[in-house]
Amino acid sequence: MSQAIADHEVAENVFLFTGTSVNWIILRDGKDLTLIDAGWEGDAPEVERTIRLLGRPEDVHAVLLTHAHSDHTGALELLHETYGVPVWMSPAEVPNATGEHVEQAGTADVVRMMYRPQAIRWAVDMVKVGGLKQITTPSAESFPEEGPLELPGRPVPIATPGHTDGHTSYHLPSVGGVVTGDALVSGHPTLKGLGPRLLPGGFTHDAEQAVQSLRVLRDIDARMFLPGHGPVWYGSLKESVDEALAHVDDRNTGLDG
């Protein structure tokens, strides 16, 4: 295995890659792959490049989506239209992905978070990779079955609504991990420092529900989480959730707007 690949392997056959302050995850089983999330539109070439580090785009059995915000959907249509890769998500998230019902932070929400220099730099980078565009995913489909998905890595969807109505995390029992998307992050330019946290309330559709979903994650027996933003975080998921809950304040709940 090349060092370029080894540096991103956070557990056996589980790889985390980072684009413009956002992550995507690739699960591998032999030559077969599952992609979870797909970066910004401007990250799409990098998403394809990382797939080719491990195999071919044709080897991706499906893309799983945690949620349909534009920093997670950028390469979906490229992979679907060019390589025929199906795009699966919670049935509750499909209308958000197709544009029938939009649950996305607006420009005003982002501007209110520009109180740290790193957040301003992030906003500039976000614009460069298509952050002001409303990306839709016409190919969005609901999960074809309940329970563990018949995909490389055998991910198990876990409903964690709040950030969006259909936000989904993915339990990876074989490696003791959970892909948490934006239900639980370990870092973001709008947050101070690193550690398990909720994103600020301006990013979240239903902040009270997002707190409840943390408690769902707390009950999962896992020793690491792979967030949508920030580095992989090792340690008891219960303890990580407790730390995030201890930091819940008005910015997380959205009570201060």
C-alpha positions, -999 to +999 in steps of 0.1 A: +000+000+000+013+034-009+019+060+018-006+083+001-033+057+009-020+046+043-021+081+056-059+081+051-067+046+064-083+053+098-093+016+103-089-015+082-103-008+047-119+025+059-105+057+044-112+093+053-103+121+028-107+158+032-115+184+006-125+220+013-130+217+050-153+187+045-147+149+045-158+119+025-153+083+034-145+053+013-151+017+024-133-011+006-139-048+003-114-063-021-118-042-052-153-031-044-160+003-028-187+023-011-184+061-010-201+081+018-206+118+010-190+136-019-176+171-010-184+204-027-189+207-064-154+221-067-141+190-048-155+166-074-122+160-092-105+153-059-133+129-049-127+110-082-089+111-076-092+095-042-115+068-055-088+060-081-062+057-054-082+026-042-098+013-074-120+026-102-151+047-101-169+018-118-160-002-086-182+021-064-213+001-057-232+031-043-227+066-028-244+069+006-253+104+017-254+116+053-274+147+042-280+168+011-261+200+019-240+212-010-207+205+008-216+168+008-233+164-027-207+179-051-196+148-069-228+128-068-241+136-103-207+132-118-204+097-104-240+088-114-240+103-149-205+092-159-202+059-141-238+049-133-232+049-095-265+049-076-270+075-049-288+063-017-300+081+013-329+082+039-363+086+023-367+117+044-337+133+028-346+126-009-368+158-012-339+179+002-316+163-023-338+168-053-347+204-044-383+198-036-377+209+000-345+229+008-329+227+043-297+246+036-281+275+055-285+308+036-260+336+030-273+355+060-267+325+083-231+322+071-224+359+075-235+358+111-208+332+118-180+353+104-165+364+138-133+344+135-105+349+109-105+312+100-143+314+093-138+343+069-111+323+051-134+293+050-162+314+035-139+326+007-128+291-001-164+279+000-174+305-026-146+292-049-159+256-048-195+265-055-208+272-020-233+298-033-249+274-057-279+253-049-269+218-060-297+193-067-294+155-070-320+142-095-306+107-091-313+106-053-329+073-042-341+059-009-322+030+007-333-002-011-336-021+022-337-017+059-309-026+083-273-033+071-268-024+035-255-050+010-225-029+002-188-030+008-182-023+045-218-034+054-228+001+067-258+003+089-279+035+085-288+052+118-314+080+116-299+111+132-323+139+121-319+175+132-292+190+110-316+180+082-348+160+085-333+130+069-298+132+082-283+097+085-252+084+103-236+050+093-225+024+118-196+003+108-197-025+133-168-044+118-143-016+128-162-002+158-168+032+140-196+055+131-197+079+102-215+108+118-217+134+090-228+167+105-247+151+134-214+152+154-182+169+142-147+172+156-138+206+141-150+233+117-137+268+109-168+283+127-159+265+159-131+271+183-105+243+185-110+206+180-132+182+198-166+165+196-192+193+190-225+202+173-222+227+145-235+262+152-273+264+151-273+285+119-263+254+100-290+232+115-327+228+104-340+216+138-315+222+166-335+206+194-338+174+173-300+175+166-294+173+204-318+144+206-299+126+178-267+130+198-283+108+224-291+082+197-254+081+188-245+078+225-261+044+227-239+029+199-210+008+210-181+024+190-146+034+196-143+062+170-163+085+149-157+098+113-173+132+110-182+153+081-159+181+094-127+177+114-104+147+119-114+112+128-119+111+165-108+080+185-123+070+218-156+059+233-185+074+213-204+077+245-177+099+260-175+119+227-212+126+228-211+135+265-184+161+256-205+175+228-235+177+250-215+196+276-207+222+250-243+227+238-252+264+242-273+290+226-253+289+194-259+252+190-296+253+199-302+283+176-319+303+204-298+333+196-304+331+159 
